[in-house]
């Protein structure tokens, strides 16, 4: 069945197409009686506006693109919910794509979104992204871009972040204050800025509390699909390498839960033998035994703020207003649970 057109409504009421169009848009030069009649007829005939035609006129697609490293990750799923909650209120459709932590895939997904003529793009970088030319090219085309979580400081666009360095400092300092003397760090990959900042926060907390930094206590996790397994593997390796470690700050909760699982298997008591602090406050962190002390990362709020910045930029570009890039920093907090000593 073909969709109902303005012409069919006009023929039904024996009025012009222009009058029907104006009545549906509430133009003041159309009488209230005619407006009511047109709207009732449109509803009766189940008329739906042609979104494609509207978009051509307004030069808007009413869609935005979202590129994230992992769709199933708890933190990113929270971000998605925040973005969609705001986007729906403004009448935007969100196209969600996954880079799978691959730089090449990230570039392909970006090209795909540009071919769909999205009004703007939200992005958290893949772990493998070290070259930012594709983002600079995007900005040179005046396509609105907002980065969040895993960002590139040198890319000139708006961003939504947390203070990863301070959050990691807080986590490590809490381990020190609870009596830990030999603190390991299961860090993320070498490239992402948030992984770098969490590592630097860990080092700074040690330094400020006169604890020597030992690079052999730092274990790298790629933090992708194998996060849980990496937690188990690094926990096992840590005990083989060092039998005197009494605390670990871990880059993500899923890696931390993998570590706890391995410690349970080999009889290491938590927190009596080793205290553990994770990062993100994944829902599983509150149900594992012992419950996991962690840094609460506000994913939902990050998603809402990211869309808010993108929406403002889209509107300013449409109105030919100056663009002011902004970085929004959200607060984190330490959630104290049973995986650390008081």
VENRA-V565620 format. One record per residue. N is the residue number from 1. RES is the residue in three letters. PHI is phi as a letter, one per 40 degrees, with the letter a starting at -180 (NA if undefined). PSI is psi as a letter, one per 20 degrees, with the letter a starting at -180 (NA if undefined). D_CENTER is the distance of its C-alpha to the mean C-alpha in whole Angstrom. Layout:
BEGIN
N&RES&PHI&PSI&D_CENTER ; N&RES&PHI&PSI&D_CENTER
END
This chain:
BEGIN
1&UNK&NA&p&41 ; 2&UNK&c&q&40 ; 3&UNK&c&q&38 ; 4&UNK&c&p&40 ; 5&UNK&b&r&40 ; 6&UNK&c&h&41 ; 7&UNK&c&g&45 ; 8&UNK&c&h&45 ; 9&UNK&c&g&45 ; 10&UNK&c&g&47 ; 11&UNK&c&h&50 ; 12&UNK&c&h&50 ; 13&UNK&c&i&50 ; 14&UNK&f&l&52 ; 15&UNK&b&r&51 ; 16&UNK&c&q&49 ; 17&UNK&c&h&45 ; 18&UNK&c&h&45 ; 19&UNK&c&g&46 ; 20&UNK&c&g&43 ; 21&UNK&c&g&40 ; 22&UNK&c&g&41 ; 23&UNK&c&g&42 ; 24&UNK&c&h&38 ; 25&UNK&c&j&37 ; 26&UNK&g&k&39 ; 27&UNK&c&q&41 ; 28&UNK&c&i&44 ; 29&UNK&c&j&47 ; 30&UNK&b&p&46 ; 31&UNK&c&q&48 ; 32&UNK&d&h&47 ; 33&UNK&c&g&49 ; 34&UNK&c&g&48 ; 35&UNK&d&g&44 ; 36&UNK&c&g&44 ; 37&UNK&c&g&46 ; 38&UNK&c&g&44 ; 39&UNK&c&h&41 ; 40&UNK&c&g&43 ; 41&UNK&c&g&44 ; 42&UNK&c&g&41 ; 43&UNK&c&g&39 ; 44&UNK&c&h&42 ; 45&UNK&c&i&42 ; 46&UNK&g&l&38 ; 47&UNK&c&p&37 ; 48&UNK&b&p&34 ; 49&UNK&c&q&33 ; 50&UNK&c&o&32 ; 51&UNK&c&h&28 ; 52&UNK&c&g&29 ; 53&UNK&c&g&32 ; 54&UNK&c&g&30 ; 55&UNK&c&h&27 ; 56&UNK&c&h&30 ; 57&UNK&c&g&32 ; 58&UNK&c&i&29 ; 59&UNK&f&k&27 ; 60&UNK&b&q&24 ; 61&UNK&c&i&22 ; 62&UNK&f&k&20 ; 63&UNK&b&q&17 ; 64&UNK&b&q&14 ; 65&UNK&b&q&12 ; 66&UNK&b&o&9 ; 67&UNK&b&p&9 ; 68&UNK&b&q&7 ; 69&UNK&c&g&9 ; 70&UNK&a&p&10 ; 71&UNK&c&h&10 ; 72&UNK&c&i&12 ; 73&UNK&c&p&10 ; 74&UNK&d&g&10 ; 75&UNK&c&g&7 ; 76&UNK&c&h&5 ; 77&UNK&c&h&8 ; 78&UNK&c&g&8 ; 79&UNK&c&g&4 ; 80&UNK&d&g&7 ; 81&UNK&c&g&10 ; 82&UNK&c&g&9 ; 83&UNK&c&g&9 ; 84&UNK&c&h&12 ; 85&UNK&d&g&13 ; 86&UNK&c&g&14 ; 87&UNK&c&g&14 ; 88&UNK&c&h&17 ; 89&UNK&c&h&19 ; 90&UNK&c&j&19 ; 91&UNK&g&k&20 ; 92&UNK&b&q&17 ; 93&UNK&c&p&17 ; 94&UNK&b&p&13 ; 95&UNK&c&o&14 ; 96&UNK&b&p&11 ; 97&UNK&b&q&12 ; 98&UNK&b&p&11 ; 99&UNK&c&i&13 ; 100&UNK&f&k&14 ; 101&UNK&g&k&13 ; 102&UNK&b&p&16 ; 103&UNK&c&g&17 ; 104&UNK&c&g&19 ; 105&UNK&c&h&17 ; 106&UNK&d&g&15 ; 107&UNK&c&g&18 ; 108&UNK&c&g&19 ; 109&UNK&c&h&16 ; 110&UNK&c&g&16 ; 111&UNK&c&h&20 ; 112&UNK&c&g&19 ; 113&UNK&c&h&17 ; 114&UNK&c&h&20 ; 115&UNK&c&h&23 ; 116&UNK&c&i&21 ; 117&UNK&f&l&22 ; 118&UNK&c&q&18 ; 119&UNK&c&i&18 ; 120&UNK&a&r&15 ; 121&UNK&b&p&12 ; 122&UNK&b&p&8 ; 123&UNK&a&p&7 ; 124&UNK&b&p&6 ; 125&UNK&c&q&10 ; 126&UNK&c&q&12 ; 127&UNK&d&h&14 ; 128&UNK&c&j&17 ; 129&UNK&c&o&16 ; 130&UNK&b&i&19 ; 131&UNK&b&p&20 ; 132&UNK&b&j&18 ; 133&UNK&c&h&21 ; 134&UNK&c&h&19 ; 135&UNK&c&h&17 ; 136&UNK&c&h&20 ; 137&UNK&c&g&22 ; 138&UNK&c&g&19 ; 139&UNK&c&h&20 ; 140&UNK&c&h&23 ; 141&UNK&c&j&23 ; 142&UNK&g&k&22 ; 143&UNK&c&p&19 ; 144&UNK&d&p&17 ; 145&UNK&b&p&13 ; 146&UNK&b&p&11 ; 147&UNK&b&q&8 ; 148&UNK&a&q&6 ; 149&UNK&f&e&6 ; 150&UNK&c&o&8 ; 151&UNK&b&r&10 ; 152&UNK&b&o&14 ; 153&UNK&c&h&16 ; 154&UNK&c&i&19 ; 155&UNK&c&p&17 ; 156&UNK&c&n&18 ; 157&UNK&a&r&16 ; 158&UNK&c&q&14 ; 159&UNK&a&q&11 ; 160&UNK&b&p&9 ; 161&UNK&b&r&9 ; 162&UNK&b&r&11 ; 163&UNK&c&n&15 ; 164&UNK&c&h&14 ; 165&UNK&c&g&18 ; 166&UNK&c&h&19 ; 167&UNK&c&g&17 ; 168&UNK&c&h&19 ; 169&UNK&c&g&22 ; 170&UNK&d&g&22 ; 171&UNK&c&g&22 ; 172&UNK&c&g&24 ; 173&UNK&c&h&27 ; 174&UNK&c&h&27 ; 175&UNK&c&g&28 ; 176&UNK&c&g&30 ; 177&UNK&c&h&32 ; 178&UNK&c&j&32 ; 179&UNK&h&j&34 ; 180&UNK&c&p&33 ; 181&UNK&b&h&34 ; 182&UNK&b&o&33 ; 183&UNK&b&p&29 ; 184&UNK&c&r&27 ; 185&UNK&b&p&24 ; 186&UNK&c&o&22 ; 187&UNK&c&r&19 ; 188&UNK&c&a&17 ; 189&UNK&c&r&18 ; 190&UNK&c&h&20 ; 191&UNK&c&g&17 ; 192&UNK&d&q&14 ; 193&UNK&c&h&14 ; 194&UNK&c&h&13 ; 195&UNK&c&g&15 ; 196&UNK&c&g&18 ; 197&UNK&c&h&17 ; 198&UNK&c&h&17 ; 199&UNK&c&g&20 ; 200&UNK&c&h&22 ; 201&UNK&c&h&21 ; 202&UNK&c&g&23 ; 203&UNK&c&g&26 ; 204&UNK&c&h&27 ; 205&UNK&c&g&27 ; 206&UNK&c&g&30 ; 207&UNK&c&g&31 ; 208&UNK&c&i&32 ; 209&UNK&b&k&33 ; 210&UNK&f&k&36 ; 211&UNK&b&o&34 ; 212&UNK&c&p&35 ; 213&UNK&c&p&32 ; 214&UNK&b&o&32 ; 215&UNK&c&h&30 ; 216&UNK&c&i&32 ; 217&UNK&c&j&29 ; 218&UNK&b&p&26 ; 219&UNK&b&p&25 ; 220&UNK&c&p&22 ; 221&UNK&b&p&20 ; 222&UNK&c&h&18 ; 223&UNK&f&k&15 ; 224&UNK&b&c&15 ; 225&UNK&c&h&17 ; 226&UNK&c&j&20 ; 227&UNK&d&g&18 ; 228&UNK&c&g&20 ; 229&UNK&c&h&23 ; 230&UNK&c&h&22 ; 231&UNK&c&g&23 ; 232&UNK&c&g&26 ; 233&UNK&c&g&27 ; 234&UNK&c&h&26 ; 235&UNK&c&g&28 ; 236&UNK&c&g&31 ; 237&UNK&c&h&31 ; 238&UNK&d&g&31 ; 239&UNK&c&h&34 ; 240&UNK&c&h&36 ; 241&UNK&c&h&35 ; 242&UNK&a&o&35 ; 243&UNK&b&j&37 ; 244&UNK&b&j&37 ; 245&UNK&c&p&33 ; 246&UNK&b&j&33 ; 247&UNK&a&q&29 ; 248&UNK&b&p&26 ; 249&UNK&b&p&22 ; 250&UNK&b&p&20 ; 251&UNK&c&h&16 ; 252&UNK&a&q&15 ; 253&UNK&c&h&16 ; 254&UNK&c&h&17 ; 255&UNK&c&g&19 ; 256&UNK&c&h&20 ; 257&UNK&c&h&21 ; 258&UNK&c&g&23 ; 259&UNK&c&g&25 ; 260&UNK&c&g&26 ; 261&UNK&c&g&27 ; 262&UNK&c&h&29 ; 263&UNK&c&g&31 ; 264&UNK&d&g&32 ; 265&UNK&c&h&34 ; 266&UNK&b&j&36 ; 267&UNK&g&j&37 ; 268&UNK&c&p&35 ; 269&UNK&c&p&34 ; 270&UNK&b&p&31 ; 271&UNK&c&j&31 ; 272&UNK&d&g&35 ; 273&UNK&c&g&35 ; 274&UNK&b&p&31 ; 275&UNK&c&q&29 ; 276&UNK&b&p&25 ; 277&UNK&b&p&22 ; 278&UNK&b&a&18 ; 279&UNK&a&p&15 ; 280&UNK&h&h&12 ; 281&UNK&g&l&14 ; 282&UNK&c&q&14 ; 283&UNK&d&h&17 ; 284&UNK&c&h&19 ; 285&UNK&c&h&19 ; 286&UNK&c&i&22 ; 287&UNK&b&i&24 ; 288&UNK&c&q&24 ; 289&UNK&b&p&28 ; 290&UNK&c&q&28 ; 291&UNK&c&q&25 ; 292&UNK&c&p&22 ; 293&UNK&c&p&22 ; 294&UNK&a&r&19 ; 295&UNK&c&p&16 ; 296&UNK&c&o&14 ; 297&UNK&b&o&11 ; 298&UNK&c&m&10 ; 299&UNK&c&g&6 ; 300&UNK&c&g&8 ; 301&UNK&c&h&10 ; 302&UNK&c&g&7 ; 303&UNK&c&g&6 ; 304&UNK&c&g&10 ; 305&UNK&c&h&10 ; 306&UNK&c&g&8 ; 307&UNK&c&h&10 ; 308&UNK&d&g&13 ; 309&UNK&c&g&13 ; 310&UNK&c&g&13 ; 311&UNK&c&g&16 ; 312&UNK&c&g&18 ; 313&UNK&c&g&18 ; 314&UNK&d&g&19 ; 315&UNK&c&g&22 ; 316&UNK&c&h&23 ; 317&UNK&c&g&24 ; 318&UNK&c&h&25 ; 319&UNK&c&j&28 ; 320&UNK&f&k&28 ; 321&UNK&c&q&27 ; 322&UNK&d&q&26 ; 323&UNK&c&p&23 ; 324&UNK&b&o&21 ; 325&UNK&c&q&18 ; 326&UNK&b&q&17 ; 327&UNK&b&p&15 ; 328&UNK&b&p&13 ; 329&UNK&b&o&13 ; 330&UNK&c&q&13 ; 331&UNK&c&q&15 ; 332&UNK&b&r&15 ; 333&UNK&a&q&18 ; 334&UNK&c&p&20 ; 335&UNK&b&o&21 ; 336&UNK&c&p&24 ; 337&UNK&b&b&25 ; 338&UNK&c&i&28 ; 339&UNK&c&i&27 ; 340&UNK&b&q&28 ; 341&UNK&c&q&32 ; 342&UNK&c&NA&32
END
